[in-house]
Amino acid sequence: MKDNQLIRKTNSDTPQFRPIRKTRVADEAVVQLTNLILDGAYPAGSKLPAERELAQQMGINRTSLREALRKLETMGLINIRPGDGVFVQDYNLFSGLEFVKFLLANGIGLDKDLMLSMAETRRLFVQLLIEMAVDRAKDVDLEALLQIAERYPSHDPHERLTGQWDFRFFQQLALATKNKIFVYVLNTVREVIEQTSVIYYQMENQPESAGKAYLELARALKARQKKKALELFKKRMEGDDALLAKVLEGME
């Protein structure tokens, strides 16, 4: 973890926390505790210090600490057992998309395995959406997708760098499959999609190439050319994977 996020344990083996700004006490407490858990200071199965002691160590009040602990429990990092204490869980077994969204939003825990897993999930999910959309979509659905692609914000870096346009494109693609669960899943991971899109756009030297790729894909879908649409998406992913590989080289 980054040195500015976490002060390592002292000789007393007690984790040391940096001062927390009062404007976002609970949020920053969540970040610090998450870093400690990911860093192994509090391994899976271990028990956190008593609430009073932990609040004192972090220099925050117990109300803010309880709020932070509830957030950690929601993300699957801890298990709060009333009357027994707070125990760290194996986040690989209990965490879900809320945890992924938190990691992306705060720029922590972004290791090579997570980045590769996100790329693979994106590839498989969109490939399935393309196949189902060609078979099930109504013409009006695919026309709507084409219209979104035609309005790619080539000259609006804000809309690209927030991932909002990407989400609208994939949301329409999901709607075209006529599978409600796909739509609901996509809505659930909206922040993940937007934040992931930002990562790719920041890596890309020619962001306008993404607009051309999406437009070609939308046209192939409109013509119900499944094979061509899948080939275009594969080509796009190969380019994104090459960009990602360069980033991952710097993480090793």
C-alpha positions in Angstrom: 0.0 0.0 0.0 1.0 3.6 -0.5 3.1 5.1 2.4 0.8 8.2 2.6 -2.2 6.0 3.2 -0.8 3.9 6.0 1.9 4.2 8.7 3.4 0.8 9.3 3.1 -1.0 12.7 5.5 0.1 15.4 7.6 -2.1 17.6 4.6 -2.6 19.9 2.8 -4.3 17.0 0.0 -1.8 17.3 -1.1 -0.3 14.0 -0.6 3.4 13.8 -3.1 5.7 12.1 -2.4 9.1 10.5 -4.6 12.0 11.6 -8.0 12.0 10.0 -9.6 15.2 8.6 -12.9 16.0 10.3 -14.7 16.8 7.1 -15.0 13.1 6.2 -14.0 11.2 9.3 -16.0 8.0 8.7 -14.9 7.7 5.0 -11.3 8.2 5.7 -11.5 5.7 8.6 -12.9 3.2 6.1 -9.9 3.8 3.8 -7.4 3.4 6.6 -9.0 0.2 8.0 -9.3 -1.3 4.5 -5.6 -0.6 3.9 -4.7 -2.3 7.1 -6.8 -5.4 6.2 -5.5 -5.6 2.7 -1.9 -5.1 4.0 -2.3 -8.0 6.5 -2.1 -6.0 9.6 -5.5 -7.4 10.5 -5.6 -10.8 8.8 -8.7 -12.9 8.1 -10.0 -14.4 11.3 -8.4 -11.8 13.6 -10.4 -9.6 16.0 -10.3 -5.9 15.8 -9.5 -4.0 19.1 -12.5 -3.1 21.2 -14.5 -0.1 19.9 -13.3 2.3 22.6 -9.7 1.3 22.1 -9.9 1.4 18.3 -11.6 4.8 18.3 -8.9 6.2 20.6 -6.1 4.8 18.3 -7.6 6.4 15.3 -8.4 9.7 17.0 -12.1 9.7 16.2 -15.3 9.4 18.1 -17.1 6.1 18.5 -20.1 7.3 16.3 -17.8 7.8 13.3 -16.1 4.5 14.0 -19.4 2.7 14.1 -20.3 4.3 10.8 -17.0 3.1 9.3 -17.4 -0.4 10.6 -20.9 -0.7 9.1 -19.5 0.3 5.7 -16.7 -2.4 6.1 -19.4 -5.0 7.0 -21.5 -4.0 4.0 -18.4 -4.6 1.8 -17.8 -8.0 3.4 -14.5 -7.2 5.1 -15.6 -7.7 8.6 -18.3 -9.5 10.6 -19.8 -7.5 13.5 -20.9 -9.9 16.3 -22.9 -8.0 19.0 -21.5 -8.8 22.4 -18.5 -10.7 20.9 -16.6 -8.2 18.8 -15.6 -7.4 15.3 -13.9 -10.0 13.2 -12.0 -9.7 9.9 -13.3 -11.9 7.1 -11.6 -13.2 4.0 -12.7 -10.5 1.5 -12.1 -12.9 -1.4 -14.9 -15.1 0.0 -17.3 -12.4 1.3 -16.9 -9.2 -0.7 -18.9 -8.2 -3.7 -19.3 -5.4 -6.1 -19.6 -2.7 -3.4 -16.0 -3.6 -2.5 -14.8 -3.3 -6.1 -16.5 0.1 -6.5 -14.8 1.3 -3.3 -11.4 0.1 -4.4 -11.8 1.9 -7.8 -13.2 5.1 -6.2 -10.3 5.3 -3.7 -7.5 4.0 -5.9 -6.5 1.3 -3.5 -6.1 -2.4 -3.9 -5.7 -2.1 -7.7 -3.3 -4.9 -8.2 -2.5 -6.9 -11.4 -4.9 -9.7 -10.6 -7.9 -7.3 -10.0 -7.2 -5.4 -13.2 -7.0 -8.6 -15.3 -10.1 -9.9 -13.7 -12.0 -6.7 -14.6 -10.8 -6.9 -18.2 -11.8 -10.5 -18.5 -15.3 -9.9 -17.0 -15.8 -6.9 -19.3 -14.9 -9.0 -22.3 -17.1 -12.0 -21.5 -20.1 -9.9 -20.4 -20.2 -7.6 -23.5 -19.6 -10.5 -25.8 -22.7 -12.2 -24.4 -24.7 -8.9 -24.7 -23.7 -8.6 -28.4 -24.8 -12.2 -29.2 -28.1 -11.8 -27.4 -28.9 -8.4 -28.8 -28.4 -9.5 -32.4 -30.9 -12.4 -31.8 -33.5 -10.7 -29.7 -33.4 -6.9 -30.2 -36.1 -5.0 -32.0 -35.1 -2.7 -34.8 -35.9 0.3 -32.7 -33.5 -0.9 -30.0 -30.6 -1.2 -32.4 -31.5 2.2 -33.9 -31.3 3.7 -30.5 -27.9 2.1 -30.0 -26.7 3.5 -33.3 -27.9 7.0 -32.3 -25.9 6.9 -29.1 -22.8 5.8 -31.0 -23.3 8.7 -33.5 -23.3 11.1 -30.6 -19.9 10.0 -29.2 -18.5 13.0 -27.3 -15.2 13.3 -29.3 -14.9 16.9 -28.3 -16.2 16.6 -24.8 -13.5 15.1 -22.5 -15.6 15.6 -19.4 -18.3 13.2 -20.7 -15.7 10.7 -21.8 -13.6 11.0 -18.6 -16.6 10.4 -16.4 -17.5 7.2 -18.2 -21.1 8.4 -18.6 -21.3 7.9 -22.3 -19.9 4.4 -22.1 -22.5 3.4 -19.6 -25.3 4.7 -21.7 -24.0 2.7 -24.7 -23.8 -0.6 -22.7 -27.1 0.1 -20.9 -28.8 0.4 -24.3 -27.0 -2.8 -25.4 -28.3 -4.6 -22.3 -31.8 -3.3 -22.9 -31.7 -4.7 -26.5 -31.1 -8.3 -25.1 -34.6 -8.2 -23.5 -33.0 -9.8 -20.4 -34.1 -7.7 -17.4 -31.5 -9.3 -15.1 -28.7 -8.1 -17.4 -30.1 -4.6 -17.2 -30.3 -4.7 -13.4 -26.8 -6.1 -13.1 -25.5 -3.4 -15.3 -27.3 -0.7 -13.3 -25.8 -2.2 -10.1 -22.2 -1.9 -11.5 -22.7 1.5 -13.1 -19.9 3.0 -11.0 -17.5 0.2 -11.9 -18.2 0.6 -15.6 -17.8 4.4 -15.5 -14.6 4.2 -13.4 -13.1 1.4 -15.6 -13.9 3.4 -18.7 -12.0 6.3 -17.2 -8.9 4.1 -16.7 -8.9 3.1 -20.4 -9.5 6.6 -21.7 -6.6 7.9 -19.6 -4.4 5.3 -21.1 -5.4 5.9 -24.7 -3.4 8.3 -26.9 -6.2 8.8 -29.4 -9.5 8.8 -27.6 -11.4 9.5 -30.9 -10.5 5.9 -32.0 -13.0 4.6 -29.3 -15.8 6.6 -31.0 -15.1 5.1 -34.3 -14.9 1.6 -32.8 -18.3 2.0 -31.1 -19.9 3.4 -34.3 -18.7 0.4 -36.3 -20.0 -1.9 -33.7 -23.4 -0.3 -33.6 -23.7 -0.4 -37.4 -22.8 -4.1 -37.4 -25.5 -4.7 -34.7 -28.0 -2.6 -36.6 -27.4 -4.9 -39.7 -27.6 -7.9 -37.4 -24.1 -9.0 -38.5 -23.3 -11.0 -35.4 -19.9 -12.4 -36.6 -18.7 -8.9 -37.7 -19.9 -7.3 -34.4 -18.0 -9.9 -32.4 -14.9 -9.4 -34.5 -15.0 -5.6 -34.1 -15.4 -6.0 -30.3 -12.6 -8.5 -30.2 -10.4 -6.0 -32.1 -11.3 -3.2 -29.7 -10.5 -5.4 -26.7 -7.1 -6.4 -28.1 -6.3 -2.7 -28.3 -7.5 -2.1 -24.7 -5.6 -5.2 -23.5 -2.4 -3.8 -25.1 -2.8 -0.6 -23.2 -3.6 -2.4 -20.0 -0.4 -4.6 -20.4 1.7 -1.4 -20.4 0.1 -0.2 -17.2 0.5 -3.6 -15.5 4.2 -3.6 -16.4 4.6 -0.6 -14.2 2.8 -2.4 -11.3 5.3 -5.3 -11.2 
